Each structure stands twice: as structure tokens, then as C-alpha cells.
Amino acid sequence: MAHVIDAVSQAGNGLLGFWADRAALSIEHKREGDFVSIADKRTEDLLRATLCQQGDGWLGEETARAPGLDTARRIWIVDPLDGTTNFLRGIGHWAVSVALQVDGVRVLGVVHDPVRHETFFALRGAGAFLNGAAIQGASTSRLQDALFGTGIPFGGMSGIDDHAADIARLMPHCAGVRRMGAAALDLAYVACGRLDGFWERRLQPWDIAGGLVLLQEAGLRIEGLDPAEQPEETGTVLTATPQLFDPFSRILRNTGA
């Protein structure tokens, strides 16, 4: 674990350098409203060179499926810069996210926030931590007191109407909804109790892999919007503390408050 945290911290320090001079970055459009910069690409290259051992598979946002992924026992799932739009606009909510999957099981997750000097990490079966201190989900017991996070589709993405309907159903029953723009960091906030839950549709594996390990080890319930689906497979995640999950999920699934 220590070498992974070191690698992610080094990547974060490099990103802080890019962030300080972000006006000079070369920016490309993946699609309408979705950006990538040289900061994303160089950070992924650094993490791959540091983390990958011979025979490891690699699934990263900027390089996608590397050769050998289907046969590798160990696979790194990496978002070098989750929250690129925030990063480029000078909004300090972005992170580096890393997960390790071994024989089909995600065993390690790290989400590092360089701006706040916060490193969330978890090992399967060993708990979840923030800067070395154990964390768990919030103790909020009433839905009307709960604060939730989400992501909202943008540009030409599908699902905008579905998500607007989700928010319209949920808002009358809770203390608020936050859309902060970095899913990995949002999931870490649920794991440490800053948010009581989170949902979003059709995320990519690198958006949620590290966060899912954190959630599991911090005692959160995790399902898909369809209970029969797995977030790891569909990218659609619904998570909350055990005491809030049932009423929260009924509203999001539109099966009654």
C-alpha cells in the first residue's frame, strides 16, 4: 500500500504544478463539455510507469484498455485526474484515483486530493482510512437530515431528463444535493461521512473503482439503480449509509418514498 500512496502523492504534486500554470495547458475536447489536457496524459504515464509490474493489466482514462488486459491477474484501474473541468477552471475539487483488481476482485483503492492534502485509501478486509485515520460512513439517521451527492449529465450526454426527475423526487425529502464534479472524490466523501449517499448513471470504471473499495470498507451499502445490476459492470452506482439506503433507494428507483 505504501508504494501506491507514494506514487499517487507524486502524481498529485505534479498536477499541482500544472494547476498553478493551467492557463498555459494544451486542451483537447473528447466530446462537448468533456476535456483532456497534457496534465491528464502525463500523470497517467507517470502512474503507469510507477505502478505497473511485468504482466500487470492497465485500464486508464486516457489510454483505455491496454494490451494484455483480458489475461492479466492484476489490473490497475486509474483516473489520473478526476474532475478535469474543475481543474481547468481553477475549482479545487479534483483528485487522482487508483484501484487494483486481482483475480477479478478489487482489493485496493486510493483517492488522493492534492489541494486539501487528503489521501483516502482502503484495503479489502482491512478498513478505510483518511491520512491514516480510520473512517466510516455518517451516522445520520433521518432522510430529511441527509446530504447527498450526484453527477449530472452535460452536453450531448443521454440521461439528462432521467437525472432531473431523480433530483425532483429526492429534493423534497432530504437536506440537499451537491453536484461537485469529481465522482471519485464524491464517493470518498460518502466513505468518510461528509455526504450520506451518492448516485450517478453510466460512469466509467476508472471513475468509481477506487471509490467503491473505499465505500465497501467504510460500511456503506452499494447497489445499482437496478438492484440486479452491479456498479462495476454498468457504471451506475447507488450508495448510502445502511440506515438511509432503503428510503433513499426507493425514491431514486421511483418505488415510493
PAZAPA-4460 file (N, C-alpha, C; in steps of 0.05 Angstrom, whole numbers, plus 32768, in hexadecimal, padded with zeros to 4 digits):
% residues 257
    n_x    n_y    n_z   ca_x   ca_y   ca_z    c_x    c_y    c_z   seq   type   mol
   8011   7FE8   8000   8000   8000   8000   8011   8019   8000     1      M     A
   8027   8019   800F   8038   8031   8012   8042   803B   7FF7     2      A     A
   804B   8028   7FE6   8056   8031   7FCD   8040   803D   7FBA     3      H     A
   8027   8033   7FBD   8011   803E   7FAD   800B   805A   7FB7     4      V     A
   800A   805E   7FD1   8005   8079   7FDC   801B   808C   7FD3     5      I     A
   8033   8083   7FD4   804A   8094   7FCC   8047   809C   7FAE     6      D     A
   8040   8088   7F9D   803D   808E   7F81   8026   80A2   7F7C     7      A     A
   8010   809E   7F8A   7FF9   80B0   7F86   8000   80CC   7F90     8      V     A
   800F   80CD   7FA6   8017   80E7   7FB1   8029   80F6   7F9E     9      S     A
   803C   80E7   7F92   804E   80F4   7F7E   803E   80FE   7F66    10      Q     A
   802A   80EE   7F5D   8019   80F6   7F47   800A   8110   7F4F    11      A     A
   8000   8110   7F67   7FF1   8128   7F70   8003   8141   7F71    12      G     A
   801B   813E   7F7A   802E   8155   7F7B   8033   815F   7F5E    13      N     A
   8036   814D   7F4C   803A   8155   7F30   8021   8164   7F25    14      G     A
   800A   815B   7F2D   7FF1   8168   7F24   7FEF   8184   7F30    15      L     A
   7FF8   8188   7F49   7FF7   81A2   7F55   8008   81B6   7F45    16      L     A
   801F   81AC   7F3A   8030   81BD   7F29   8021   81C5   7F10    17      G     A
   8014   81B2   7F03   8004   81B9   7EEB   7FED   81CC   7EF3    18      F     A
   7FE1   81C8   7F0A   7FCA   81D8   7F12   7FD2   81F5   7F16    19      W     A
   7FEA   81F9   7F20   7FF4   8214   7F25   7FF8   8223   7F0A    20      A     A
   7FFC   8214   7EF4   8001   8221   7EDA   7FEC   8216   7EC6    21      D     A
   7FD4   8212   7ECF   7FC0   8205   7EBE   7FB8   8215   7EA6    22      R     A
   7FBC   8230   7EA6   7FB5   8240   7E8F   7FC7   8239   7E77    23      A     A
   7FDE   822D   7E7C   7FF0   8226   7E67   7FEC   820A   7E5C    24      A     A
   7FDA   81FB   7E68   7FD6   81DF   7E60   7FC9   81DC   7E45    25      L     A
   7FD2   81C8   7E36   7FC5   81C1   7E1D   7FAD   81B0   7E23    26      S     A
   7F95   81B8   7E19   7F7C   81AA   7E20   7F70   819F   7E07    27      I     A
   7F65   8186   7E09   7F57   8179   7DF3   7F3A   8174   7DFD    28      E     A
   7F28   8172   7DE9   7F0C   816A   7DEF   7F08   814D   7DE8    29      H     A
   7F00   813D   7DFC   7EF8   8121   7DF6   7EDD   8121   7DE9    30      K     A
   7ECB   8132   7DF4   7EB0   8136   7DEA   7EA6   8150   7DF6    31      R     A
   7E8E   8158   7DEF   7E85   8172   7DF9   7E85   8173   7E17    32      E     A
   7E94   8186   7E22   7E94   818A   7E3F   7EA7   8177   7E4E    33      G     A
   7EB6   8166   7E40   7EC8   8153   7E4C   7EE4   8158   7E42    34      D     A
   7EF7   815E   7E54   7F11   8167   7E4D   7F27   8154   7E56    35      F     A
   7F3E   8156   7E49   7F56   8148   7E51   7F6E   815B   7E4C    36      V     A
   7F81   815A   7E5D   7F99   816C   7E5B   7FB2   815B   7E5C    37      S     A
   7FC8   8168   7E57   7FE2   815B   7E5A   7FE7   8152   7E76    38      I     A
   7FDA   8160   7E8A   7FDD   8158   7EA6   7FD1   813C   7EAA    39      A     A
   7FBA   8136   7E9F   7FAE   811C   7EA1   7FC0   8106   7E96    40      D     A
   7FCA   810C   7E7E   7FDA   80F8   7E6F   7FF5   80F2   7E7D    41      K     A
   8002   8107   7E85   801D   8103   7E91   801A   80F6   7EAC    42      R     A
   8005   80FC   7EBB   8001   80F0   7ED5   7FFB   80D2   7ED2    43      T     A
   7FEB   80CB   7EBE   7FE6   80AE   7EBA   7FFF   809F   7EB2    44      E     A
   800F   80AC   7EA1   8029   809F   7E99   803B   809B   7EB2    45      D     A
   803B   80AE   7EC4   804C   80AC   7EDC   8042   8095   7EEE    46      L     A
   8028   8094   7EF2   801C   807F   7F03   8021   8063   7EF7    47      L     A
   801D   8061   7EDD   8022   8047   7ED0   803F   803E   7ED3    48      R     A
   8051   8050   7ECF   806E   8049   7ED2   8075   8042   7EEE    49      A     A
   8067   804E   7F02   806E   8049   7F1E   8060   8030   7F29    50      T     A
   8047   802C   7F21   8037   8017   7F2E   8039   7FFC   7F20    51      L     A
   803A   7FFC   7F05   8037   7FE3   7EF6   8050   7FD1   7EF9    52      C     A
   804B   7FB8   7F01   8060   7FA4   7F00   805D   7F93   7EE7    53      Q     A
   8071   7F84   7EE0   806F   7F73   7EC9   8057   7F61   7ECB    54      Q     A
   8047   7F60   7EB6   802F   7F4F   7EB5   8016   7F5C   7EC0    55      G     A
   8018   7F74   7ECC   8000   7F82   7ED5   7FF0   7F8D   7EBE    56      D     A
   7FD6   7F8E   7EC2   7FC4   7F9B   7EAF   7FC0   7FB8   7EB7    57      G     A
   7FB7   7FC8   7EA3   7FB3   7FE5   7EA8   7F9A   7FEE   7E9B    58      W     A
   7F88   7FFB   7EAA   7F70   8007   7EA0   7F6F   8024   7EAA    59      L     A
   7F76   8037   7E99   7F78   8053   7EA1   7F66   8064   7E8F    60      G     A
   7F5E   807B   7E9A   7F4C   808C   7E8B   7F58   8095   7E71    61      E     A
   7F72   809C   7E71   7F7E   80A7   7E59   7F89   8092   7E46    62      E     A
   7F8E   807A   7E4F   7F99   8065   7E3E   7F86   804E   7E3A    63      T     A
   7F6F   804E   7E49   7F5B   803A   7E47   7F66   801E   7E4B    64      A     A
   7F5E   800B   7E3A   7F66   7FEF   7E3E   7F81   7FEA   7E32    65      R     A
   7F95   7FE5   7E43   7FB0   7FDF   7E39   7FB1   7FC1   7E31    66      A     A
   7FC4   7FBA   7E1F   7FC6   7F9E   7E17   7FCC   7F8C   7E2F    67      P     A
   7FC0   7F74   7E2E   7FC4   7F61   7E44   7FB0   7F63   7E5A    68      G     A
   7F9E   7F76   7E59   7F8B   7F7A   7E6F   7F7A   7F62   7E75    69      L     A
   7F72   7F53   7E60   7F60   7F3D   7E63   7F6D   7F25   7E70    70      D     A
   7F87   7F23   7E70   7F95   7F0C   7E7B   7FA4   7F12   7E95    71      T     A
   7FA5   7F2B   7E9D   7FB4   7F33   7EB5   7FA6   7F2B   7ECE    72      A     A
   7FB5   7F21   7EE2   7FA9   7F1B   7EFC   7FA6   7F35   7F0C    73      R     A
   7FB9   7F47   7F09   7FB8   7F61   7F17   7FB3   7F77   7F03    74      R     A
   7F9F   7F88   7F09   7F98   7F9E   7EF7   7F96   7FB8   7F07    75      I     A
   7FA4   7FCC   7EFE   7FA2   7FE7   7F0A   7F8C   7FF6   7EFB    76      W     A
   7F7A   8002   7F0A   7F64   8012   7EFE   7F68   802F   7F08    77      I     A
   7F6D   8041   7EF6   7F79   805B   7EFE   7F6B   8072   7EEF    78      V     A
   7F63   8086   7EFF   7F5C   80A0   7EF4   7F71   80B4   7EFE    79      D     A
   7F83   80BD   7EEC   7F99   80CE   7EF5   7F90   80EA   7EFE    80      P     A
   7F79   80F2   7EF4   7F6E   810D   7EFD   7F50   810C   7EFA    81      L     A
   7F43   8105   7F10   7F26   8104   7F11   7F1C   8120   7F18    82      D     A
   7F0C   812C   7F07   7F04   8148   7F0A   7F14   815B   7EF9    83      G     A
   7F1A   8153   7EE1   7F2B   8164   7ECF   7F1F   817F   7ECB    84      T     A
   7F04   8181   7EC7   7EF8   819B   7EC2   7EFC   81AD   7EDB    85      T     A
   7EF8   81A3   7EF3   7EFE   81B3   7F0B   7F1B   81BC   7F0B    86      N     A
   7F2D   81A9   7F05   7F4A   81AF   7F04   7F50   81C6   7EF1    87      F     A
   7F45   81C5   7ED9   7F4C   81D9   7EC5   7F3F   81F4   7ECC    88      L     A
   7F29   81F4   7EDB   7F1C   820D   7EE2   7F25   8218   7EFD    89      R     A
   7F38   820B   7F0A   7F42   8215   7F23   7F31   820E   7F3B    90      G     A
   7F20   81FB   7F38   7F0E   81F2   7F4E   7F1C   81DA   7F5C    91      I     A
   7F21   81DD   7F76   7F32   81CA   7F84   7F25   81B1   7F8D    92      G     A
   7F15   81A4   7F7C   7F09   818A   7F82   7F10   8177   7F6C    93      H     A
   7F27   816A   7F6E   7F30   8157   7F5A   7F43   8144   7F68    94      W     A
   7F49   812D   7F5C   7F57   8118   7F6B   7F65   8105   7F58    95      A     A
   7F77   80F6   7F63   7F84   80DF   7F56   7F77   80C6   7F61    96      V     A
   7F6E   80B3   7F50   7F61   809B   7F5A   7F6E   8082   7F4F    97      S     A
   7F74   806F   7F61   7F82   8056   7F59   7F75   803F   7F67    98      V     A
   7F70   8029   7F58   7F66   8010   7F64   7F77   7FF9   7F59    99      A     A
   7F7A   7FE4   7F69   7F87   7FCC   7F60   7F74   7FB5   7F62   100      L     A
   7F70   7FA7   7F4B   7F5F   7F90   7F4A   7F71   7F77   7F47   101      Q     A
   7F6C   7F63   7F57   7F7B   7F4A   7F56   7F68   7F32   7F53   102      V     A
   7F6B   7F23   7F3E   7F5A   7F0C   7F38   7F3C   7F14   7F39   103      D     A
   7F36   7F2B   7F2E   7F1B   7F34   7F2B   7F10   7F42   7F44   104      G     A
   7F1F   7F45   7F59   7F16   7F52   7F72   7F26   7F6B   7F76   105      V     A
   7F18   7F81   7F7C   7F26   7F9A   7F81   7F2F   7F9B   7F9E   106      R     A
   7F49   7F9C   7FA2   7F54   7F98   7FBD   7F60   7FB1   7FC9   107      V     A
   7F63   7FC6   7FB9   7F71   7FDE   7FC3   7F64   7FF6   7FB5   108      L     A
   7F60   800B   7FC4   7F56   8024   7FB8   7F63   803C   7FC5   109      G     A
   7F6C   804F   7FB5   7F78   8068   7FBF   7F6B   807F   7FAF   110      V     A
   7F62   8093   7FBE   7F59   80AC   7FB2   7F68   80C3   7FC0   111      V     A
   7F78   80D2   7FB0   7F8A   80E6   7FBC   7F81   8102   7FB2   112      H     A
   7F7D   8113   7FC6   7F76   812F   7FC1   7F8E   8141   7FC6   113      D     A
   7F9D   8149   7FB2   7FB5   8158   7FB6   7FB0   8174   7FC2   114      P     A
   7F9A   8180   7FBB   7F94   819B   7FC4   7F91   819C   7FE3   115      V     A
   7F83   8188   7FEE   7F7E   8188   800A   7F91   8176   801A   116      R     A
   7FA4   816A   800B   7FB8   8158   8017   7FAA   8141   8026   117      H     A
   7F96   8135   8019   7F87   811F   8024   7F8A   8106   8013   118      E     A
   7F91   80F0   801F   7F93   80D7   8011   7F81   80C2   801E   119      T     A
   7F6D   80BA   800F   7F5A   80A5   8018   7F64   808B   800D   120      F     A
   7F66   8076   801E   7F6F   805D   8013   7F61   8046   8022   121      F     A
   7F5F   802F   8015   7F52   8018   8020   7F5F   7FFF   8015   122      A     A
   7F61   7FEB   8027   7F69   7FD0   801F   7F52   7FBD   8026   123      L     A
   7F4C   7FAB   8013   7F36   7F98   8018   7F3A   7F89   8031   124      R     A
   7F26   7F8A   8043   7F28   7F7C   805C   7F37   7F8A   8072   125      G     A
   7F43   7FA1   806D   7F54   7FAF   8080   7F49   7FCA   8088   126      A     A
   7F33   7FD3   807C   7F28   7FED   8083   7F2F   8003   8070   127      G     A
   7F23   801B   8075   7F28   8033   8065   7F33   8049   8076   128      A     A
   7F44   805A   806A   7F53   806D   807A   7F55   8088   806B   129      F     A
   7F58   809D   807A   7F5E   80B8   8070   7F77   80C2   807E   130      L     A
   7F8D   80C5   806E   7FA7   80CD   8079   7FAE   80BC   8092   131      N     A
   7FA8   80A2   8090   7FB0   808F   80A4   7F9C   808B   80BA   132      G     A
   7F87   809B   80BD   7F73   8098   80D1   7F5B   8089   80C6   133      A     A
   7F50   8076   80D5   7F39   8066   80CC   7F21   8077   80C7   134      A     A
   7F12   8071   80B2   7EF9   807F   80AB   7EE2   806C   80A8   135      I     A
   7ECA   8077   80AA   7EB2   8068   80A4   7E9C   807B   809C   136      Q     A
   7E86   8070   8092   7E70   8081   8089   7E63   8091   809F   137      G     A
   7E53   80A4   8097   7E46   80B6   80AA   7E32   80A8   80BC   138      A     A
   7E2B   80B4   80D2   7E18   80A9   80E5   7DFC   80B5   80E2   139      S     A
   7DF8   80C5   80CD   7DDE   80D1   80C8   7DC8   80BC   80C8   140      T     A
   7DB3   80C0   80D7   7D9E   80AC   80D9   7D85   80B3   80CB   141      S     A
   7D80   80CC   80C4   7D67   80D4   80B7   7D6D   80DF   809B   142      R     A
   7D5D   80D6   8088   7D60   80DE   806D   7D5F   80FD   806A   143      L     A
   7D4D   810A   8079   7D4A   8127   8077   7D63   8136   8080   144      Q     A
   7D75   8129   808E   7D8E   8135   8097   7DA6   812F   8085   145      D     A
   7DA1   811F   8071   7DB7   8113   8061   7DBF   8125   804A   146      A     A
   7DD9   8125   8044   7DE5   8134   802E   7DF0   8120   801A   147      L     A
   7DE8   8122   8001   7DF0   810F   7FEC   7E00   811C   7FD6   148      F     A
   7E11   810C   7FC9   7E20   8116   7FB2   7E17   8107   7F99   149      G     A
   7E1C   8114   7F82   7E15   8108   7F68   7E26   8114   7F52   150      T     A
   7E23   8109   7F3B   7E2F   8115   7F23   7E18   811A   7F0F   151      G     A
   7E1A   812F   7F00   7E04   8136   7EED   7E0F   8134   7ED1   152      I     A
   7E01   8127   7EBE   7E0B   8126   7EA3   7E0D   8142   7E97   153      P     A
   7E1E   8145   7E83   7E22   815F   7E77   7E25   815C   7E59   154      F     A
   7E25   8172   7E4B   7E29   8172   7E2E   7E15   8160   7E20   155      G     A
   7E1F   814E   7E0F   7E0E   813C   7E00   7E0A   8121   7E0D   156      G     A
   7E11   811F   7E27   7E0E   8105   7E35   7DF0   80FE   7E38   157      M     A
   7DEB   80E4   7E38   7DD0   80DB   7E3D   7DCA   80DA   7E5B   158      S     A
   7DB0   80D9   7E62   7DA8   80D6   7E7E   7DA3   80F0   7E8D   159      G     A
   7DA5   8107   7E7F   7DA0   8120   7E8D   7D84   8121   7E99   160      I     A
   7D70   8119   7E8A   7D55   8119   7E94   7D51   8106   7EAC   161      D     A
   7D5D   80EE   7EAA   7D5B   80DB   7EC0   7D67   80E7   7ED9   162      D     A
   7D7E   80F4   7ED6   7D8B   80FF   7EEE   7D7C   8116   7EFA   163      H     A
   7D71   8127   7EE9   7D60   813D   7EF3   7D48   8132   7F02   164      A     A
   7D3C   811C   7EF9   7D26   810F   7F07   7D2F   8104   7F22   165      A     A
   7D47   80F8   7F22   7D52   80EE   7F3C   7D53   8104   7F50   166      D     A
   7D5F   811B   7F48   7D62   8131   7F5B   7D48   813C   7F64   167      I     A
   7D35   813E   7F52   7D1A   8149   7F59   7D0C   8137   7F6E   168      A     A
   7D10   811C   7F6B   7D04   810A   7F7F   7D13   810B   7F9A   169      R     A
   7D2D   810E   7F99   7D3D   810C   7FB2   7D3D   8125   7FC3   170      L     A
   7D3E   813C   7FB6   7D43   8156   7FC4   7D2E   815B   7FDA   171      M     A
   7D14   8155   7FD6   7D01   815B   7FEC   7D05   814B   8005   172      P     A
   7D16   8135   8003   7D18   8123   8019   7D33   8124   8028   173      H     A
   7D45   8136   801F   7D60   8136   802B   7D6A   8152   8030   174      C     A
   7D81   8154   803C   7D8C   816F   8043   7D9B   817C   802C   175      A     A
   7D9F   816E   8016   7DAC   817A   7FFF   7DBB   8166   7FEE   176      G     A
   7DC1   816F   7FD5   7DD0   815F   7FC2   7DE7   8170   7FB7   177      V     A
   7DFF   8164   7FB6   7E16   8172   7FAC   7E20   8165   7F92   178      R     A
   7E26   8176   7F7E   7E33   816D   7F65   7E4E   817A   7F64   179      R     A
   7E63   816C   7F6C   7E7D   8179   7F6F   7E91   8173   7F58   180      M     A
   7E8B   815F   7F48   7E9A   815C   7F2F   7EB2   8149   7F2F   181      G     A
   7EB4   8138   7F44   7ECA   8124   7F44   7EC0   810C   7F53   182      A     A
   7EB6   80F8   7F44   7EA9   80E1   7F51   7EBA   80D2   7F64   183      A     A
   7ED4   80CE   7F5E   7EE5   80BF   7F70   7EE7   80CD   7F8B   184      A     A
   7EEA   80E7   7F8B   7EEC   80F6   7FA4   7ED1   80F7   7FB2   185      L     A
   7EBB   80F8   7FA3   7EA1   80F7   7FAF   7E9C   80DD   7FBE   186      D     A
   7EA5   80C6   7FB2   7EA2   80AD   7FBF   7EB3   80AB   7FD9   187      L     A
   7ECB   80B7   7FD7   7EDC   80B9   7FEF   7ECE   80C9   8005   188      A     A
   7EC0   80DE   7FFE   7EB1   80EE   8011   7E9B   80DE   801E   189      Y     A
   7E8E   80CC   8010   7E7A   80BB   801C   7E88   80A7   802F   190      V     A
   7E9F   809D   8027   7EAD   808A   8039   7EB5   8096   8053   191      A     A
   7EBB   80B0   8053   7EC4   80BD   806D   7EAE   80CC   807B   192      C     A
   7E95   80CC   8070   7E7F   80D7   807E   7E79   80F4   8077   193      G     A
   7E86   8100   8064   7E80   811C   805C   7E66   811D   804C   194      R     A
   7E61   8108   803D   7E48   8104   802F   7E3B   80EB   803A   195      L     A
   7E20   80EA   8039   7E12   80D2   8043   7E0D   80BD   802D   196      D     A
   7E10   80C6   8014   7E0C   80B3   7FFE   7E12   80C1   7FE4   197      G     A
   7E11   80B1   7FCE   7E18   80BB   7FB4   7E0B   80A9   7F9F   198      F     A
   7E04   80B5   7F88   7DFB   80A4   7F71   7E03   80B2   7F58   199      W     A
   7E07   80A2   7F43   7E0D   80AC   7F28   7E0A   8095   7F15   200      E     A
   7E03   809C   7EFC   7E00   8089   7EE7   7E18   8088   7ED4   201      R     A
   7E1E   8070   7ECA   7E30   806B   7EB4   7E4B   8079   7EB7   202      R     A
   7E57   8075   7ECE   7E73   807D   7ED2   7E85   8069   7EC6   203      L     A
   7E9F   8071   7EC2   7EB3   805F   7EB7   7EC0   8050   7ECE   204      Q     A
   7ECC   8038   7EC9   7ED9   8029   7EDE   7EED   8039   7EEF   205      P     A
   7EFD   804A   7EE1   7F12   8059   7EEF   7F06   806F   7F01   206      W     A
   7EED   8077   7EFB   7EE0   808C   7F0B   7ED9   8081   7F27   207      D     A
   7ED3   8067   7F29   7EC8   805D   7F42   7ED8   8046   7F4F   208      I     A
   7EEC   803B   7F42   7EF9   8023   7F4C   7F05   8028   7F68   209      A     A
   7F15   803D   7F6B   7F22   8042   7F85   7F0D   8049   7F9A   210      G     A
   7EF9   8058   7F92   7EE4   8060   7FA5   7ED4   8049   7FAF   211      G     A
   7ECE   8035   7F9E   7EBE   801E   7FA6   7ECC   800E   7FBC   212      L     A
   7EE7   800C   7FBA   7EF6   7FFE   7FCF   7EF3   800D   7FEA   213      V     A
   7EF6   8028   7FE8   7EF3   8038   8000   7ED7   8035   800D   214      L     A
   7EC3   8036   7FFC   7EA7   8033   8006   7EA3   8018   8014   215      L     A
   7EAC   8003   8007   7EA9   7FE8   8013   7EB6   7FE7   802E   216      Q     A
   7ECE   7FF0   8030   7EDD   7FEE   8049   7ED4   8001   805E   217      E     A
   7EC5   8016   8056   7EBB   802A   806A   7E9F   8023   8073   218      A     A
   7E94   800C   8069   7E7A   8003   8073   7E62   800D   8064   219      G     A
   7E65   8018   804C   7E4E   8022   803D   7E41   800B   802D   220      L     A
   7E27   800E   8027   7E1A   7FFC   8015   7E1D   8007   7FF8   221      R     A
   7E22   7FF5   7FE6   7E27   7FFC   7FCA   7E17   7FEA   7FB8   222      I     A
   7E07   7FF6   7FA6   7DF8   7FE6   7F93   7DF6   7FF7   7F79   223      E     A
   7DE9   7FEB   7F64   7DE3   7FFB   7F4D   7DC7   8007   7F50   224      G     A
   7DBF   8019   7F3E   7DA4   8022   7F3F   7D90   800B   7F39   225      L     A
   7D99   7FF9   7F29   7D8B   7FDF   7F27   7D99   7FCC   7F3A   226      D     A
   7D8B   7FC2   7F4F   7D98   7FB1   7F63   7DA6   7F98   7F57   227      P     A
   7D9E   7F90   7F3F   7DA9   7F78   7F33   7DC4   7F7E   7F26   228      A     A
   7DCB   7F97   7F22   7DE3   7F9F   7F14   7DF9   7FA6   7F28   229      E     A
   7E12   7FA2   7F1F   7E29   7FA8   7F2F   7E36   7FC2   7F25   230      Q     A
   7E3C   7FD5   7F37   7E48   7FEE   7F2E   7E63   7FEA   7F1F   231      P     A
   7E72   7FD5   7F27   7E8B   7FD0   7F19   7E87   7FC9   7EFC   232      E     A
   7E6F   7FBF   7EF5   7E6A   7FB6   7EDA   7E5B   7FCC   7ECA   233      E     A
   7E49   7FDB   7ED7   7E38   7FEE   7EC8   7E42   800B   7ECB   234      T     A
   7E51   8011   7EE0   7E5A   802C   7EE5   7E44   803D   7EF3   235      G     A
   7E2D   8031   7EF9   7E18   803F   7F07   7E19   8037   7F24   236      T     A
   7E1C   804B   7F36   7E20   8045   7F52   7E0C   8053   7F63   237      V     A
   7E03   8045   7F78   7DF1   8050   7F8C   7DFC   8047   7FA7   238      L     A
   7E04   805A   7FB8   7E10   8052   7FD1   7E07   8065   7FE7   239      T     A
   7E05   805A   7FFF   7DFE   806B   8017   7E04   805B   8030   240      A     A
   7E02   8068   8046   7E06   805A   8060   7DF0   8045   8063   241      T     A
   7DF5   8030   8072   7DE1   801B   8075   7DC6   8025   8080   242      P     A
   7DC7   8039   8092   7DAE   8042   809E   7D9D   8053   808B   243      Q     A
   7DAA   805E   8075   7D9C   806F   8062   7D97   8062   8048   244      L     A
   7DA4   804B   8043   7DA4   8040   8028   7D88   8039   801E   245      F     A
   7D78   802D   802E   7D5D   8024   8025   7D4B   803B   801D   246      D     A
   7D47   8050   802E   7D37   8066   8024   7D43   8075   800D   247      P     A
   7D5D   8079   800D   7D6B   8086   7FF8   7D67   8077   7FDD   248      F     A
   7D6B   805D   7FDE   7D69   804D   7FC5   7D4D   804C   7FBB   249      S     A
   7D39   804B   7FCD   7D1D   804B   7FC4   7D16   8064   7FB4   250      R     A
   7D20   807B   7FBD   7D1B   8094   7FAE   7D29   8094   7F93   251      I     A
   7D43   808C   7F93   7D52   808D   7F7A   7D47   8078   7F66   252      L     A
   7D3D   8062   7F70   7D32   804D   7F5F   7D15   8052   7F59   253      R     A
   7D0A   8067   7F65   7CEE   806F   7F60   7CDB   8059   7F67   254      N     A
   7CE0   804D   7F7F   7CCE   8038   7F89   7CBF   8041   7FA1   255      T     A
   7CC0   805B   7FA7   7CB1   8066   7FBD   7CC4   8070   7FD3   256      G     A
   7CBD   8087   7FDF   7CCE   8093   7FF4   7CCA   8085   800F   257      A     A
***
